[in-house]
Amino acid sequence: MRSIALTPRARSLAGAAATAEQTKHLSRRHFLFTVGAGGVVTAAAIAAKIPAPPRPPLSGQGKRATRGYEATAHVNRYYRTAKV
């Protein structure tokens, strides 16, 4: 095979084509990076807007006023009938 000698003009055109290809690749990379960064910023903005759940009061005001478990007559009757 015979090698082809490039003229200075042909070399500059070949270099321009390679540069255009690199620029295209870099611009795609830049675009994808920007889209990814935009997604992160959007997620952070949404997370900042979500209010924190309300906290229960610190005093005993939030407790239910019950006496706890109480074995009444109908509960005892159920336990008697459920014995095996």
mmCIF file of the N, C-alpha and C atoms, coordinates in Angstrom:
data_MODEL
# 
_entry.id   MODEL 
# 
loop_
_atom_site.group_PDB 
_atom_site.id 
_atom_site.type_symbol 
_atom_site.label_atom_id 
_atom_site.label_alt_id 
_atom_site.label_comp_id 
_atom_site.label_asym_id 
_atom_site.label_entity_id 
_atom_site.label_seq_id 
_atom_site.pdbx_PDB_ins_code 
_atom_site.Cartn_x 
_atom_site.Cartn_y 
_atom_site.Cartn_z 
_atom_site.occupancy 
_atom_site.B_iso_or_equiv 
_atom_site.pdbx_formal_charge 
_atom_site.auth_seq_id 
_atom_site.auth_comp_id 
_atom_site.auth_asym_id 
_atom_site.auth_atom_id 
_atom_site.pdbx_PDB_model_num 
ATOM 1   N N  . MET A 1 1  ? 0.825   -1.170  0.000  1.00 0.00 ? 1  MET A N  1 
ATOM 2   C CA . MET A 1 1  ? 0.000   0.000   0.000  1.00 0.00 ? 1  MET A CA 1 
ATOM 3   C C  . MET A 1 1  ? 0.876   1.242   0.000  1.00 0.00 ? 1  MET A C  1 
ATOM 4   N N  . ARG A 1 2  ? 0.326   2.217   -0.598 1.00 0.00 ? 2  ARG A N  1 
ATOM 5   C CA . ARG A 1 2  ? 1.039   3.471   -0.724 1.00 0.00 ? 2  ARG A CA 1 
ATOM 6   C C  . ARG A 1 2  ? 0.437   4.485   0.234  1.00 0.00 ? 2  ARG A C  1 
ATOM 7   N N  . SER A 1 3  ? 1.262   5.165   0.982  1.00 0.00 ? 3  SER A N  1 
ATOM 8   C CA . SER A 1 3  ? 0.740   6.172   1.894  1.00 0.00 ? 3  SER A CA 1 
ATOM 9   C C  . SER A 1 3  ? 0.463   7.452   1.122  1.00 0.00 ? 3  SER A C  1 
ATOM 10  N N  . ILE A 1 4  ? -0.546  8.132   1.542  1.00 0.00 ? 4  ILE A N  1 
ATOM 11  C CA . ILE A 1 4  ? -0.945  9.355   0.856  1.00 0.00 ? 4  ILE A CA 1 
ATOM 12  C C  . ILE A 1 4  ? -0.431  10.530  1.664  1.00 0.00 ? 4  ILE A C  1 
ATOM 13  N N  . ALA A 1 5  ? 0.272   11.406  0.997  1.00 0.00 ? 5  ALA A N  1 
ATOM 14  C CA . ALA A 1 5  ? 0.786   12.603  1.658  1.00 0.00 ? 5  ALA A CA 1 
ATOM 15  C C  . ALA A 1 5  ? -0.314  13.657  1.636  1.00 0.00 ? 5  ALA A C  1 
ATOM 16  N N  . LEU A 1 6  ? -0.602  14.221  2.780  1.00 0.00 ? 6  LEU A N  1 
ATOM 17  C CA . LEU A 1 6  ? -1.642  15.235  2.870  1.00 0.00 ? 6  LEU A CA 1 
ATOM 18  C C  . LEU A 1 6  ? -1.036  16.620  2.724  1.00 0.00 ? 6  LEU A C  1 
ATOM 19  N N  . THR A 1 7  ? -1.740  17.448  2.031  1.00 0.00 ? 7  THR A N  1 
ATOM 20  C CA . THR A 1 7  ? -1.306  18.827  1.895  1.00 0.00 ? 7  THR A CA 1 
ATOM 21  C C  . THR A 1 7  ? -1.648  19.553  3.190  1.00 0.00 ? 7  THR A C  1 
ATOM 22  N N  . PRO A 1 8  ? -1.054  20.685  3.427  1.00 0.00 ? 8  PRO A N  1 
ATOM 23  C CA . PRO A 1 8  ? -1.369  21.430  4.651  1.00 0.00 ? 8  PRO A CA 1 
ATOM 24  C C  . PRO A 1 8  ? -2.857  21.751  4.775  1.00 0.00 ? 8  PRO A C  1 
ATOM 25  N N  . ARG A 1 9  ? -3.499  22.061  3.645  1.00 0.00 ? 9  ARG A N  1 
ATOM 26  C CA . ARG A 1 9  ? -4.935  22.363  3.693  1.00 0.00 ? 9  ARG A CA 1 
ATOM 27  C C  . ARG A 1 9  ? -5.729  21.110  4.078  1.00 0.00 ? 9  ARG A C  1 
ATOM 28  N N  . ALA A 1 10 ? -5.379  19.963  3.513  1.00 0.00 ? 10 ALA A N  1 
ATOM 29  C CA . ALA A 1 10 ? -6.065  18.709  3.825  1.00 0.00 ? 10 ALA A CA 1 
ATOM 30  C C  . ALA A 1 10 ? -5.850  18.345  5.295  1.00 0.00 ? 10 ALA A C  1 
ATOM 31  N N  . ARG A 1 11 ? -4.638  18.583  5.787  1.00 0.00 ? 11 ARG A N  1 
ATOM 32  C CA . ARG A 1 11 ? -4.369  18.310  7.201  1.00 0.00 ? 11 ARG A CA 1 
ATOM 33  C C  . ARG A 1 11 ? -5.229  19.189  8.105  1.00 0.00 ? 11 ARG A C  1 
ATOM 34  N N  . SER A 1 12 ? -5.376  20.445  7.762  1.00 0.00 ? 12 SER A N  1 
ATOM 35  C CA . SER A 1 12 ? -6.185  21.334  8.598  1.00 0.00 ? 12 SER A CA 1 
ATOM 36  C C  . SER A 1 12 ? -7.655  20.927  8.544  1.00 0.00 ? 12 SER A C  1 
ATOM 37  N N  . LEU A 1 13 ? -8.133  20.474  7.383  1.00 0.00 ? 13 LEU A N  1 
ATOM 38  C CA . LEU A 1 13 ? -9.518  20.007  7.275  1.00 0.00 ? 13 LEU A CA 1 
ATOM 39  C C  . LEU A 1 13 ? -9.725  18.730  8.079  1.00 0.00 ? 13 LEU A C  1 
ATOM 40  N N  . ALA A 1 14 ? -8.756  17.842  8.033  1.00 0.00 ? 14 ALA A N  1 
ATOM 41  C CA . ALA A 1 14 ? -8.862  16.602  8.816  1.00 0.00 ? 14 ALA A CA 1 
ATOM 42  C C  . ALA A 1 14 ? -8.830  16.927  10.305 1.00 0.00 ? 14 ALA A C  1 
ATOM 43  N N  . GLY A 1 15 ? -7.997  17.881  10.672 1.00 0.00 ? 15 GLY A N  1 
ATOM 44  C CA . GLY A 1 15 ? -7.940  18.292  12.089 1.00 0.00 ? 15 GLY A CA 1 
ATOM 45  C C  . GLY A 1 15 ? -9.236  18.953  12.516 1.00 0.00 ? 15 GLY A C  1 
ATOM 46  N N  . ALA A 1 16 ? -9.841  19.735  11.597 1.00 0.00 ? 16 ALA A N  1 
ATOM 47  C CA . ALA A 1 16 ? -11.108 20.401  11.912 1.00 0.00 ? 16 ALA A CA 1 
ATOM 48  C C  . ALA A 1 16 ? -12.212 19.377  12.103 1.00 0.00 ? 16 ALA A C  1 
ATOM 49  N N  . ALA A 1 17 ? -12.203 18.333  11.278 1.00 0.00 ? 17 ALA A N  1 
ATOM 50  C CA . ALA A 1 17 ? -13.218 17.279  11.421 1.00 0.00 ? 17 ALA A CA 1 
ATOM 51  C C  . ALA A 1 17 ? -13.052 16.560  12.750 1.00 0.00 ? 17 ALA A C  1 
ATOM 52  N N  . ALA A 1 18 ? -11.811 16.272  13.125 1.00 0.00 ? 18 ALA A N  1 
ATOM 53  C CA . ALA A 1 18 ? -11.563 15.616  14.405 1.00 0.00 ? 18 ALA A CA 1 
ATOM 54  C C  . ALA A 1 18 ? -11.975 16.530  15.555 1.00 0.00 ? 18 ALA A C  1 
ATOM 55  N N  . THR A 1 19 ? -11.684 17.808  15.438 1.00 0.00 ? 19 THR A N  1 
ATOM 56  C CA . THR A 1 19 ? -12.055 18.758  16.473 1.00 0.00 ? 19 THR A CA 1 
ATOM 57  C C  . THR A 1 19 ? -13.570 18.878  16.585 1.00 0.00 ? 19 THR A C  1 
ATOM 58  N N  . ALA A 1 20 ? -14.256 18.876  15.445 1.00 0.00 ? 20 ALA A N  1 
ATOM 59  C CA . ALA A 1 20 ? -15.715 18.960  15.467 1.00 0.00 ? 20 ALA A CA 1 
ATOM 60  C C  . ALA A 1 20 ? -16.305 17.730  16.148 1.00 0.00 ? 20 ALA A C  1 
ATOM 61  N N  . GLU A 1 21 ? -15.704 16.565  15.880 1.00 0.00 ? 21 GLU A N  1 
ATOM 62  C CA . GLU A 1 21 ? -16.175 15.331  16.515 1.00 0.00 ? 21 GLU A CA 1 
ATOM 63  C C  . GLU A 1 21 ? -15.937 15.391  18.029 1.00 0.00 ? 21 GLU A C  1 
ATOM 64  N N  . GLN A 1 22 ? -14.792 15.894  18.451 1.00 0.00 ? 22 GLN A N  1 
ATOM 65  C CA . GLN A 1 22 ? -14.507 16.028  19.882 1.00 0.00 ? 22 GLN A CA 1 
ATOM 66  C C  . GLN A 1 22 ? -15.456 17.030  20.523 1.00 0.00 ? 22 GLN A C  1 
ATOM 67  N N  . THR A 1 23 ? -15.718 18.140  19.832 1.00 0.00 ? 23 THR A N  1 
ATOM 68  C CA . THR A 1 23 ? -16.626 19.149  20.358 1.00 0.00 ? 23 THR A CA 1 
ATOM 69  C C  . THR A 1 23 ? -18.025 18.577  20.498 1.00 0.00 ? 23 THR A C  1 
ATOM 70  N N  . LYS A 1 24 ? -18.451 17.797  19.510 1.00 0.00 ? 24 LYS A N  1 
ATOM 71  C CA . LYS A 1 24 ? -19.770 17.173  19.574 1.00 0.00 ? 24 LYS A CA 1 
ATOM 72  C C  . LYS A 1 24 ? -19.851 16.237  20.770 1.00 0.00 ? 24 LYS A C  1 
ATOM 73  N N  . HIS A 1 25 ? -18.784 15.454  20.964 1.00 0.00 ? 25 HIS A N  1 
ATOM 74  C CA . HIS A 1 25 ? -18.756 14.519  22.092 1.00 0.00 ? 25 HIS A CA 1 
ATOM 75  C C  . HIS A 1 25 ? -18.769 15.288  23.418 1.00 0.00 ? 25 HIS A C  1 
ATOM 76  N N  . LEU A 1 26 ? -17.965 16.349  23.493 1.00 0.00 ? 26 LEU A N  1 
ATOM 77  C CA . LEU A 1 26 ? -17.915 17.136  24.724 1.00 0.00 ? 26 LEU A CA 1 
ATOM 78  C C  . LEU A 1 26 ? -19.233 17.852  24.980 1.00 0.00 ? 26 LEU A C  1 
ATOM 79  N N  . SER A 1 27 ? -19.885 18.339  23.930 1.00 0.00 ? 27 SER A N  1 
ATOM 80  C CA . SER A 1 27 ? -21.148 19.034  24.153 1.00 0.00 ? 27 SER A CA 1 
ATOM 81  C C  . SER A 1 27 ? -22.214 18.043  24.629 1.00 0.00 ? 27 SER A C  1 
ATOM 82  N N  . ARG A 1 28 ? -22.195 16.808  24.144 1.00 0.00 ? 28 ARG A N  1 
ATOM 83  C CA . ARG A 1 28 ? -23.132 15.783  24.612 1.00 0.00 ? 28 ARG A CA 1 
ATOM 84  C C  . ARG A 1 28 ? -22.854 15.471  26.082 1.00 0.00 ? 28 ARG A C  1 
ATOM 85  N N  . ARG A 1 29 ? -21.588 15.365  26.425 1.00 0.00 ? 29 ARG A N  1 
ATOM 86  C CA . ARG A 1 29 ? -21.213 15.098  27.814 1.00 0.00 ? 29 ARG A CA 1 
ATOM 87  C C  . ARG A 1 29 ? -21.666 16.251  28.710 1.00 0.00 ? 29 ARG A C  1 
ATOM 88  N N  . HIS A 1 30 ? -21.470 17.464  28.239 1.00 0.00 ? 30 HIS A N  1 
ATOM 89  C CA . HIS A 1 30 ? -21.884 18.638  29.010 1.00 0.00 ? 30 HIS A CA 1 
ATOM 90  C C  . HIS A 1 30 ? -23.403 18.650  29.192 1.00 0.00 ? 30 HIS A C  1 
ATOM 91  N N  . PHE A 1 31 ? -24.121 18.307  28.134 1.00 0.00 ? 31 PHE A N  1 
ATOM 92  C CA . PHE A 1 31 ? -25.584 18.263  28.217 1.00 0.00 ? 31 PHE A CA 1 
ATOM 93  C C  . PHE A 1 31 ? -26.035 17.227  29.242 1.00 0.00 ? 31 PHE A C  1 
ATOM 94  N N  . LEU A 1 32 ? -25.467 16.030  29.186 1.00 0.00 ? 32 LEU A N  1 
ATOM 95  C CA . LEU A 1 32 ? -25.863 14.981  30.122 1.00 0.00 ? 32 LEU A CA 1 
ATOM 96  C C  . LEU A 1 32 ? -25.504 15.359  31.558 1.00 0.00 ? 32 LEU A C  1 
ATOM 97  N N  . PHE A 1 33 ? -24.364 15.998  31.736 1.00 0.00 ? 33 PHE A N  1 
ATOM 98  C CA . PHE A 1 33 ? -23.976 16.457  33.074 1.00 0.00 ? 33 PHE A CA 1 
ATOM 99  C C  . PHE A 1 33 ? -24.974 17.498  33.580 1.00 0.00 ? 33 PHE A C  1 
ATOM 100 N N  . THR A 1 34 ? -25.376 18.419  32.723 1.00 0.00 ? 34 THR A N  1 
ATOM 101 C CA . THR A 1 34 ? -26.323 19.463  33.106 1.00 0.00 ? 34 THR A CA 1 
ATOM 102 C C  . THR A 1 34 ? -27.677 18.863  33.476 1.00 0.00 ? 34 THR A C  1 
ATOM 103 N N  . VAL A 1 35 ? -28.136 17.881  32.699 1.00 0.00 ? 35 VAL A N  1 
ATOM 104 C CA . VAL A 1 35 ? -29.410 17.231  33.000 1.00 0.00 ? 35 VAL A CA 1 
ATOM 105 C C  . VAL A 1 35 ? -29.336 16.526  34.350 1.00 0.00 ? 35 VAL A C  1 
ATOM 106 N N  . GLY A 1 36 ? -28.239 15.837  34.610 1.00 0.00 ? 36 GLY A N  1 
ATOM 107 C CA . GLY A 1 36 ? -28.071 15.154  35.900 1.00 0.00 ? 36 GLY A CA 1 
ATOM 108 C C  . GLY A 1 36 ? -28.035 16.133  37.058 1.00 0.00 ? 36 GLY A C  1 
ATOM 109 N N  . ALA A 1 37 ? -27.313 17.218  36.891 1.00 0.00 ? 37 ALA A N  1 
ATOM 110 C CA . ALA A 1 37 ? -27.238 18.226  37.954 1.00 0.00 ? 37 ALA A CA 1 
ATOM 111 C C  . ALA A 1 37 ? -28.599 18.879  38.164 1.00 0.00 ? 37 ALA A C  1 
ATOM 112 N N  . GLY A 1 38 ? -29.331 19.094  37.091 1.00 0.00 ? 38 GLY A N  1 
ATOM 113 C CA . GLY A 1 38 ? -30.677 19.678  37.209 1.00 0.00 ? 38 GLY A CA 1 
ATOM 114 C C  . GLY A 1 38 ? -31.609 18.753  37.973 1.00 0.00 ? 38 GLY A C  1 
ATOM 115 N N  . GLY A 1 39 ? -31.469 17.455  37.766 1.00 0.00 ? 39 GLY A N  1 
ATOM 116 C CA . GLY A 1 39 ? -32.283 16.482  38.504 1.00 0.00 ? 39 GLY A CA 1 
ATOM 117 C C  . GLY A 1 39 ? -31.989 16.519  39.988 1.00 0.00 ? 39 GLY A C  1 
ATOM 118 N N  . VAL A 1 40 ? -30.725 16.644  40.336 1.00 0.00 ? 40 VAL A N  1 
ATOM 119 C CA . VAL A 1 40 ? -30.345 16.715  41.751 1.00 0.00 ? 40 VAL A CA 1 
ATOM 120 C C  . VAL A 1 40 ? -30.908 17.981  42.389 1.00 0.00 ? 40 VAL A C  1 
ATOM 121 N N  . VAL A 1 41 ? -30.810 19.091  41.684 1.00 0.00 ? 41 VAL A N  1 
ATOM 122 C CA . VAL A 1 41 ? -31.328 20.361  42.215 1.00 0.00 ? 41 VAL A CA 1 
ATOM 123 C C  . VAL A 1 41 ? -32.847 20.283  42.380 1.00 0.00 ? 41 VAL A C  1 
ATOM 124 N N  . THR A 1 42 ? -33.525 19.676  41.427 1.00 0.00 ? 42 THR A N  1 
ATOM 125 C CA . THR A 1 42 ? -34.979 19.539  41.512 1.00 0.00 ? 42 THR A CA 1 
ATOM 126 C C  . THR A 1 42 ? -35.372 18.682  42.709 1.00 0.00 ? 42 THR A C  1 
ATOM 127 N N  . ALA A 1 43 ? -34.675 17.569  42.904 1.00 0.00 ? 43 ALA A N  1 
ATOM 128 C CA . ALA A 1 43 ? -34.971 16.698  44.042 1.00 0.00 ? 43 ALA A CA 1 
ATOM 129 C C  . ALA A 1 43 ? -34.736 17.424  45.358 1.00 0.00 ? 43 ALA A C  1 
ATOM 130 N N  . ALA A 1 44 ? -33.686 18.208  45.432 1.00 0.00 ? 44 ALA A N  1 
ATOM 131 C CA . ALA A 1 44 ? -33.404 18.963  46.653 1.00 0.00 ? 44 ALA A CA 1 
ATOM 132 C C  . ALA A 1 44 ? -34.478 20.014  46.913 1.00 0.00 ? 44 ALA A C  1 
ATOM 133 N N  . ALA A 1 45 ? -34.955 20.652  45.858 1.00 0.00 ? 45 ALA A N  1 
ATOM 134 C CA . ALA A 1 45 ? -35.999 21.671  46.030 1.00 0.00 ? 45 ALA A CA 1 
ATOM 135 C C  . ALA A 1 45 ? -37.301 21.038  46.508 1.00 0.00 ? 45 ALA A C  1 
ATOM 136 N N  . ILE A 1 46 ? -37.630 19.873  45.971 1.00 0.00 ? 46 ILE A N  1 
ATOM 137 C CA . ILE A 1 46 ? -38.852 19.190  46.397 1.00 0.00 ? 46 ILE A CA 1 
ATOM 138 C C  . ILE A 1 46 ? -38.725 18.740  47.851 1.00 0.00 ? 46 ILE A C  1 
ATOM 139 N N  . ALA A 1 47 ? -37.566 18.221  48.213 1.00 0.00 ? 47 ALA A N  1 
ATOM 140 C CA . ALA A 1 47 ? -37.353 17.764  49.583 1.00 0.00 ? 47 ALA A CA 1 
ATOM 141 C C  . ALA A 1 47 ? -37.422 18.929  50.572 1.00 0.00 ? 47 ALA A C  1 
ATOM 142 N N  . ALA A 1 48 ? -36.993 20.098  50.141 1.00 0.00 ? 48 ALA A N  1 
ATOM 143 C CA . ALA A 1 48 ? -37.022 21.263  51.031 1.00 0.00 ? 48 ALA A CA 1 
ATOM 144 C C  . ALA A 1 48 ? -38.449 21.765  51.245 1.00 0.00 ? 48 ALA A C  1 
ATOM 145 N N  . LYS A 1 49 ? -39.348 21.514  50.285 1.00 0.00 ? 49 LYS A N  1 
ATOM 146 C CA . LYS A 1 49 ? -40.725 21.990  50.405 1.00 0.00 ? 49 LYS A CA 1 
ATOM 147 C C  . LYS A 1 49 ? -41.586 21.089  51.278 1.00 0.00 ? 49 LYS A C  1 
ATOM 148 N N  . ILE A 1 50 ? -41.195 19.829  51.459 1.00 0.00 ? 50 ILE A N  1 
ATOM 149 C CA . ILE A 1 50 ? -42.004 18.888  52.239 1.00 0.00 ? 50 ILE A CA 1 
ATOM 150 C C  . ILE A 1 50 ? -41.896 19.269  53.718 1.00 0.00 ? 50 ILE A C  1 
ATOM 151 N N  . PRO A 1 51 ? -43.020 19.588  54.358 1.00 0.00 ? 51 PRO A N  1 
ATOM 152 C CA . PRO A 1 51 ? -42.945 19.978  55.767 1.00 0.00 ? 51 PRO A CA 1 
ATOM 153 C C  . PRO A 1 51 ? -42.665 18.769  56.656 1.00 0.00 ? 51 PRO A C  1 
ATOM 154 N N  . ALA A 1 52 ? -42.039 19.037  57.767 1.00 0.00 ? 52 ALA A N  1 
ATOM 155 C CA . ALA A 1 52 ? -41.751 17.977  58.729 1.00 0.00 ? 52 ALA A CA 1 
ATOM 156 C C  . ALA A 1 52 ? -43.051 17.537  59.392 1.00 0.00 ? 52 ALA A C  1 
ATOM 157 N N  . PRO A 1 53 ? -43.180 16.271  59.753 1.00 0.00 ? 53 PRO A N  1 
ATOM 158 C CA . PRO A 1 53 ? -44.408 15.832  60.412 1.00 0.00 ? 53 PRO A CA 1 
ATOM 159 C C  . PRO A 1 53 ? -44.547 16.514  61.771 1.00 0.00 ? 53 PRO A C  1 
ATOM 160 N N  . PRO A 1 54 ? -45.762 16.775  62.195 1.00 0.00 ? 54 PRO A N  1 
ATOM 161 C CA . PRO A 1 54 ? -45.944 17.452  63.483 1.00 0.00 ? 54 PRO A CA 1 
ATOM 162 C C  . PRO A 1 54 ? -45.460 16.570  64.628 1.00 0.00 ? 54 PRO A C  1 
ATOM 163 N N  . ARG A 1 55 ? -44.843 17.205  65.599 1.00 0.00 ? 55 ARG A N  1 
ATOM 164 C CA . ARG A 1 55 ? -44.317 16.469  66.743 1.00 0.00 ? 55 ARG A CA 1 
ATOM 165 C C  . ARG A 1 55 ? -45.388 16.403  67.827 1.00 0.00 ? 55 ARG A C  1 
ATOM 166 N N  . PRO A 1 56 ? -45.455 15.301  68.541 1.00 0.00 ? 56 PRO A N  1 
ATOM 167 C CA . PRO A 1 56 ? -46.423 15.203  69.630 1.00 0.00 ? 56 PRO A CA 1 
ATOM 168 C C  . PRO A 1 56 ? -46.041 16.167  70.753 1.00 0.00 ? 56 PRO A C  1 
ATOM 169 N N  . PRO A 1 57 ? -47.012 16.614  71.525 1.00 0.00 ? 57 PRO A N  1 
ATOM 170 C CA . PRO A 1 57 ? -46.697 17.530  72.622 1.00 0.00 ? 57 PRO A CA 1 
ATOM 171 C C  . PRO A 1 57 ? -45.794 16.852  73.651 1.00 0.00 ? 57 PRO A C  1 
ATOM 172 N N  . LEU A 1 58 ? -44.936 17.630  74.263 1.00 0.00 ? 58 LEU A N  1 
ATOM 173 C CA . LEU A 1 58 ? -43.986 17.077  75.218 1.00 0.00 ? 58 LEU A CA 1 
ATOM 174 C C  . LEU A 1 58 ? -44.636 16.758  76.563 1.00 0.00 ? 58 LEU A C  1 
ATOM 175 N N  . SER A 1 59 ? -45.686 17.456  76.920 1.00 0.00 ? 59 SER A N  1 
ATOM 176 C CA . SER A 1 59 ? -46.328 17.198  78.201 1.00 0.00 ? 59 SER A CA 1 
ATOM 177 C C  . SER A 1 59 ? -47.218 15.969  78.086 1.00 0.00 ? 59 SER A C  1 
ATOM 178 N N  . GLY A 1 60 ? -47.865 15.580  79.155 1.00 0.00 ? 60 GLY A N  1 
ATOM 179 C CA . GLY A 1 60 ? -48.731 14.417  79.167 1.00 0.00 ? 60 GLY A CA 1 
ATOM 180 C C  . GLY A 1 60 ? -50.077 14.673  78.526 1.00 0.00 ? 60 GLY A C  1 
ATOM 181 N N  . GLN A 1 61 ? -50.237 15.789  77.847 1.00 0.00 ? 61 GLN A N  1 
ATOM 182 C CA . GLN A 1 61 ? -51.513 16.142  77.231 1.00 0.00 ? 61 GLN A CA 1 
ATOM 183 C C  . GLN A 1 61 ? -51.912 15.163  76.120 1.00 0.00 ? 61 GLN A C  1 
ATOM 184 N N  . GLY A 1 62 ? -50.924 14.558  75.445 1.00 0.00 ? 62 GLY A N  1 
ATOM 185 C CA . GLY A 1 62 ? -51.224 13.725  74.303 1.00 0.00 ? 62 GLY A CA 1 
ATOM 186 C C  . GLY A 1 62 ? -51.594 12.292  74.666 1.00 0.00 ? 62 GLY A C  1 
ATOM 187 N N  . LYS A 1 63 ? -51.457 11.909  75.898 1.00 0.00 ? 63 LYS A N  1 
ATOM 188 C CA . LYS A 1 63 ? -51.761 10.537  76.284 1.00 0.00 ? 63 LYS A CA 1 
ATOM 189 C C  . LYS A 1 63 ? -53.254 10.295  76.291 1.00 0.00 ? 63 LYS A C  1 
ATOM 190 N N  . ARG A 1 64 ? -53.631 9.056   75.975 1.00 0.00 ? 64 ARG A N  1 
ATOM 191 C CA . ARG A 1 64 ? -55.044 8.708   76.040 1.00 0.00 ? 64 ARG A CA 1 
ATOM 192 C C  . ARG A 1 64 ? -55.419 8.482   77.497 1.00 0.00 ? 64 ARG A C  1 
ATOM 193 N N  . ALA A 1 65 ? -56.600 8.870   77.841 1.00 0.00 ? 65 ALA A N  1 
ATOM 194 C CA . ALA A 1 65 ? -57.061 8.732   79.227 1.00 0.00 ? 65 ALA A CA 1 
ATOM 195 C C  . ALA A 1 65 ? -57.763 7.383   79.395 1.00 0.00 ? 65 ALA A C  1 
ATOM 196 N N  . THR A 1 66 ? -56.975 6.300   79.484 1.00 0.00 ? 66 THR A N  1 
ATOM 197 C CA . THR A 1 66 ? -57.555 4.977   79.715 1.00 0.00 ? 66 THR A CA 1 
ATOM 198 C C  . THR A 1 66 ? -56.929 4.369   80.952 1.00 0.00 ? 66 THR A C  1 
ATOM 199 N N  . ARG A 1 67 ? -57.597 3.363   81.442 1.00 0.00 ? 67 ARG A N  1 
ATOM 200 C CA . ARG A 1 67 ? -57.086 2.693   82.642 1.00 0.00 ? 67 ARG A CA 1 
ATOM 201 C C  . ARG A 1 67 ? -56.278 1.461   82.279 1.00 0.00 ? 67 ARG A C  1 
ATOM 202 N N  . GLY A 1 68 ? -56.168 1.156   81.016 1.00 0.00 ? 68 GLY A N  1 
ATOM 203 C CA . GLY A 1 68 ? -55.404 -0.015  80.594 1.00 0.00 ? 68 GLY A CA 1 
ATOM 204 C C  . GLY A 1 68 ? -56.328 -1.206  80.401 1.00 0.00 ? 68 GLY A C  1 
ATOM 205 N N  . TYR A 1 69 ? -55.740 -2.408  80.351 1.00 0.00 ? 69 TYR A N  1 
ATOM 206 C CA . TYR A 1 69 ? -56.518 -3.622  80.112 1.00 0.00 ? 69 TYR A CA 1 
ATOM 207 C C  . TYR A 1 69 ? -57.340 -3.965  81.347 1.00 0.00 ? 69 TYR A C  1 
ATOM 208 N N  . GLU A 1 70 ? -58.568 -4.332  81.087 1.00 0.00 ? 70 GLU A N  1 
ATOM 209 C CA . GLU A 1 70 ? -59.454 -4.707  82.193 1.00 0.00 ? 70 GLU A CA 1 
ATOM 210 C C  . GLU A 1 70 ? -60.184 -5.991  81.818 1.00 0.00 ? 70 GLU A C  1 
ATOM 211 N N  . ALA A 1 71 ? -60.035 -7.022  82.637 1.00 0.00 ? 71 ALA A N  1 
ATOM 212 C CA . ALA A 1 71 ? -60.705 -8.302  82.386 1.00 0.00 ? 71 ALA A CA 1 
ATOM 213 C C  . ALA A 1 71 ? -62.136 -8.195  82.905 1.00 0.00 ? 71 ALA A C  1 
ATOM 214 N N  . THR A 1 72 ? -63.070 -7.949  81.992 1.00 0.00 ? 72 THR A N  1 
ATOM 215 C CA . THR A 1 72 ? -64.481 -7.811  82.371 1.00 0.00 ? 72 THR A CA 1 
ATOM 216 C C  . THR A 1 72 ? -65.153 -9.183  82.283 1.00 0.00 ? 72 THR A C  1 
ATOM 217 N N  . ALA A 1 73 ? -66.417 -9.233  82.647 1.00 0.00 ? 73 ALA A N  1 
ATOM 218 C CA . ALA A 1 73 ? -67.150 -10.504 82.679 1.00 0.00 ? 73 ALA A CA 1 
ATOM 219 C C  . ALA A 1 73 ? -67.250 -11.115 81.281 1.00 0.00 ? 73 ALA A C  1 
ATOM 220 N N  . HIS A 1 74 ? -67.518 -10.304 80.267 1.00 0.00 ? 74 HIS A N  1 
ATOM 221 C CA . HIS A 1 74 ? -67.655 -10.901 78.936 1.00 0.00 ? 74 HIS A CA 1 
ATOM 222 C C  . HIS A 1 74 ? -66.304 -11.365 78.384 1.00 0.00 ? 74 HIS A C  1 
ATOM 223 N N  . VAL A 1 75 ? -65.213 -10.734 78.775 1.00 0.00 ? 75 VAL A N  1 
ATOM 224 C CA . VAL A 1 75 ? -63.884 -11.182 78.362 1.00 0.00 ? 75 VAL A CA 1 
ATOM 225 C C  . VAL A 1 75 ? -63.576 -12.520 79.034 1.00 0.00 ? 75 VAL A C  1 
ATOM 226 N N  . ASN A 1 76 ? -63.867 -12.627 80.318 1.00 0.00 ? 76 ASN A N  1 
ATOM 227 C CA . ASN A 1 76 ? -63.626 -13.898 81.030 1.00 0.00 ? 76 ASN A CA 1 
ATOM 228 C C  . ASN A 1 76 ? -64.476 -15.019 80.434 1.00 0.00 ? 76 ASN A C  1 
ATOM 229 N N  . ARG A 1 77 ? -65.702 -14.717 80.058 1.00 0.00 ? 77 ARG A N  1 
ATOM 230 C CA . ARG A 1 77 ? -66.573 -15.716 79.439 1.00 0.00 ? 77 ARG A CA 1 
ATOM 231 C C  . ARG A 1 77 ? -65.971 -16.192 78.120 1.00 0.00 ? 77 ARG A C  1 
ATOM 232 N N  . TYR A 1 78 ? -65.439 -15.291 77.335 1.00 0.00 ? 78 TYR A N  1 
ATOM 233 C CA . TYR A 1 78 ? -64.809 -15.671 76.062 1.00 0.00 ? 78 TYR A CA 1 
ATOM 234 C C  . TYR A 1 78 ? -63.619 -16.595 76.319 1.00 0.00 ? 78 TYR A C  1 
ATOM 235 N N  . TYR A 1 79 ? -62.794 -16.239 77.299 1.00 0.00 ? 79 TYR A N  1 
ATOM 236 C CA . TYR A 1 79 ? -61.632 -17.078 77.597 1.00 0.00 ? 79 TYR A CA 1 
ATOM 237 C C  . TYR A 1 79 ? -62.052 -18.478 78.018 1.00 0.00 ? 79 TYR A C  1 
ATOM 238 N N  . ARG A 1 80 ? -63.138 -18.587 78.799 1.00 0.00 ? 80 ARG A N  1 
ATOM 239 C CA . ARG A 1 80 ? -63.617 -19.909 79.212 1.00 0.00 ? 80 ARG A CA 1 
ATOM 240 C C  . ARG A 1 80 ? -64.080 -20.729 78.014 1.00 0.00 ? 80 ARG A C  1 
ATOM 241 N N  . THR A 1 81 ? -64.777 -20.119 77.075 1.00 0.00 ? 81 THR A N  1 
ATOM 242 C CA . THR A 1 81 ? -65.291 -20.860 75.905 1.00 0.00 ? 81 THR A CA 1 
ATOM 243 C C  . THR A 1 81 ? -64.208 -21.175 74.890 1.00 0.00 ? 81 THR A C  1 
ATOM 244 N N  . ALA A 1 82 ? -63.116 -20.437 74.899 1.00 0.00 ? 82 ALA A N  1 
ATOM 245 C CA . ALA A 1 82 ? -62.052 -20.642 73.908 1.00 0.00 ? 82 ALA A CA 1 
ATOM 246 C C  . ALA A 1 82 ? -61.020 -21.641 74.376 1.00 0.00 ? 82 ALA A C  1 
ATOM 247 N N  . LYS A 1 83 ? -61.115 -22.138 75.619 1.00 0.00 ? 83 LYS A N  1 
ATOM 248 C CA . LYS A 1 83 ? -60.143 -23.125 76.120 1.00 0.00 ? 83 LYS A CA 1 
ATOM 249 C C  . LYS A 1 83 ? -60.263 -24.412 75.326 1.00 0.00 ? 83 LYS A C  1 
ATOM 250 N N  . VAL A 1 84 ? -59.143 -25.005 75.124 1.00 0.00 ? 84 VAL A N  1 
ATOM 251 C CA . VAL A 1 84 ? -59.141 -26.297 74.405 1.00 0.00 ? 84 VAL A CA 1 
ATOM 252 C C  . VAL A 1 84 ? -58.800 -27.408 75.361 1.00 0.00 ? 84 VAL A C  1 
# 
